[in-house]
Amino acid sequence: MALGKALITTDTHGSSREIIKHGKSCYIIEKDVKELTRIITDLLENKYLRDEFGEKGGKLFK
């Protein structure tokens, strides 16, 4: 995120949900290969979404 890249992470039930928002600056997923595959495909096929997540995530660290 600090590098301005889209982020996919697993839900660790920690304080990260207070910082990062699922669907706004990253994807937070359960440990599910099918869901991970779908999200990776979405990001690969949608440059706007990649750029948007990267920009919003990068702002969290500035």
LUMMARZA-604561 format. One line per 2 residues: number of its first residue (from 1); their letters; for each residue y, z, x of N, C-alpha, C. Coordinates in Angstrom, 1 decimal. Atoms other than C-alpha are relative to their C-alpha. Layout:
LUMMARZA-604561
NUM	a	Y/Z/X/Y/Z/X/Y/Z/X | ...
***
This chain:
LUMMARZA-604561
1	ma	-1.2/0.0/0.8/0.0/0.0/0.0/1.3/0.0/0.9 | -1.2/-0.1/-0.9/2.5/0.9/2.8/0.2/-1.4/0.6
3	lg	-0.1/1.3/-0.6/1.8/-2.6/4.1/0.4/-1.1/-1.0 | -0.4/0.9/1.1/2.8/-4.2/0.8/-1.2/-0.9/-0.5
5	ka	1.2/0.7/0.5/-0.8/-5.2/-0.1/-0.5/0.6/-1.3 | 0.6/-0.6/1.2/-2.6/-4.8/-3.4/-1.1/0.9/0.5
7	li	1.0/-1.0/-0.3/-4.9/-1.8/-3.4/-1.0/0.2/-1.1 | 1.0/-0.4/0.9/-8.2/-1.1/-5.0/-0.6/1.3/0.6
9	tt	0.6/-1.3/-0.5/-9.5/2.5/-4.7/-0.9/0.6/-1.1 | 0.8/-0.7/1.0/-12.0/4.7/-6.4/0.7/1.3/-0.4
11	dt	-0.6/-1.2/0.5/-11.0/7.7/-8.5/-0.6/1.2/0.7 | 0.5/-1.1/-0.8/-11.3/10.7/-6.3/0.4/1.3/-0.7
13	hg	-0.4/-1.2/0.8/-9.9/13.2/-8.9/0.9/0.9/0.8 | -0.9/-0.7/-0.8/-7.3/14.2/-6.4/1.5/-0.2/-0.5
15	ss	-1.4/0.2/0.3/-3.5/14.1/-6.4/0.5/-1.4/0.0 | -0.5/1.4/-0.2/-3.4/10.4/-5.8/0.5/-0.6/-1.3
17	re	-0.5/0.5/1.3/-3.0/9.7/-9.6/1.4/0.3/-0.3 | -1.5/-0.4/0.2/0.4/11.4/-9.4/0.8/-1.0/0.8
19	ii	-0.8/0.9/-0.8/1.5/8.8/-6.8/-0.3/-1.4/-0.4 | 0.3/1.4/0.3/-0.3/5.6/-7.6/-0.4/-0.1/-1.5
21	kh	0.2/0.2/1.4/-0.6/4.2/-11.1/-0.9/-1.2/-0.3 | 0.9/1.0/0.3/-3.6/2.2/-12.3/0.6/-1.1/-0.8
23	gk	-0.5/1.2/0.7/-2.6/-1.3/-13.3/1.5/-0.2/0.2 | -1.4/0.2/-0.3/1.0/-0.9/-12.0/0.2/-0.3/1.5
25	sc	-0.2/0.3/-1.5/0.7/-0.7/-8.2/-1.4/-0.1/0.6 | 1.3/0.0/-0.6/-3.1/-0.6/-7.7/-1.0/0.0/-1.2
27	yi	1.1/-0.3/0.9/-6.5/-0.5/-9.4/-0.7/1.2/0.4 | 0.8/-1.2/-0.3/-8.3/2.8/-9.6/-1.3/-0.2/-0.8
29	ie	1.2/0.3/0.7/-11.9/2.2/-10.5/-1.1/1.1/0.3 | 1.2/-0.8/-0.2/-15.2/4.1/-10.9/-0.8/-0.7/1.0
31	kd	0.9/0.7/-1.0/-17.9/3.3/-8.4/-0.9/-0.9/-0.8 | 0.7/0.9/0.8/-19.0/0.2/-10.3/0.1/-1.4/0.6
33	vk	-0.1/1.2/-0.7/-19.9/-3.0/-8.5/0.5/-1.2/-0.9 | -0.5/1.1/0.9/-19.3/-5.3/-11.5/1.5/0.1/-0.3
35	el	-1.4/-0.2/0.2/-15.9/-3.8/-12.1/0.8/-0.4/1.3 | -0.6/0.4/-1.3/-15.0/-4.2/-8.4/0.0/-1.5/0.2
37	tr	0.1/1.5/-0.1/-16.2/-7.8/-8.5/1.1/-0.7/-0.9 | -1.0/0.5/0.9/-14.0/-8.5/-11.5/1.4/0.1/0.5
39	ii	-1.4/-0.3/-0.5/-10.9/-6.9/-10.0/0.3/-0.9/1.3 | -0.3/0.8/-1.2/-11.3/-8.7/-6.6/0.2/-1.4/-0.5
41	td	-0.2/1.4/0.5/-11.7/-12.0/-8.5/1.4/-0.2/-0.6 | -1.3/0.0/0.6/-8.6/-11.2/-10.6/1.1/-0.1/1.1
43	ll	-1.0/0.0/-1.1/-6.6/-10.5/-7.4/0.0/-1.3/0.8 | 0.1/1.3/-0.8/-7.9/-13.6/-5.6/0.6/-1.2/-0.8
45	en	-0.5/1.1/0.9/-7.0/-15.9/-8.6/1.4/0.2/-0.4 | -1.3/-0.3/0.5/-3.6/-14.3/-9.4/0.9/0.4/1.1
47	ky	-1.0/-0.3/-1.1/-1.0/-14.5/-6.6/1.1/0.9/-0.5 | -1.1/-0.8/0.5/1.7/-13.0/-8.8/-0.5/1.4/-0.1
49	lr	0.5/-1.4/0.1/-0.4/-9.9/-9.5/-0.2/0.6/1.4 | 0.1/-0.5/-1.4/-1.2/-9.5/-5.8/1.3/0.4/0.6
51	de	-1.3/-0.2/-0.5/2.4/-9.8/-4.9/0.7/1.2/-0.7 | -0.6/-1.0/0.8/3.5/-7.5/-7.7/-0.5/1.4/0.4
53	fg	0.7/-1.3/-0.5/1.0/-4.7/-6.7/0.5/0.3/1.4 | -0.5/-0.3/-1.3/2.0/-5.1/-3.1/1.4/0.5/0.1
55	ek	-1.4/-0.4/0.0/5.7/-4.8/-3.8/0.2/1.4/-0.5 | -0.1/-1.3/0.6/5.4/-1.9/-6.1/-0.6/1.1/0.8
57	gg	0.6/-1.0/-0.9/3.0/-0.1/-3.8/0.8/0.3/1.2 | -0.8/-0.2/-1.2/5.1/-0.7/-0.8/1.3/0.9/-0.2
59	kl	-1.2/-0.8/0.3/8.1/0.9/-2.5/-0.3/1.5/0.0 | 0.4/-1.5/0.0/6.2/4.2/-2.8/0.1/0.6/1.3
61	fk	0.0/-0.5/-1.3/6.3/4.5/0.9/1.3/-0.2/0.8 | -1.3/0.3/-0.6/9.9/3.6/1.6/1.0/1.2/-0.3
***
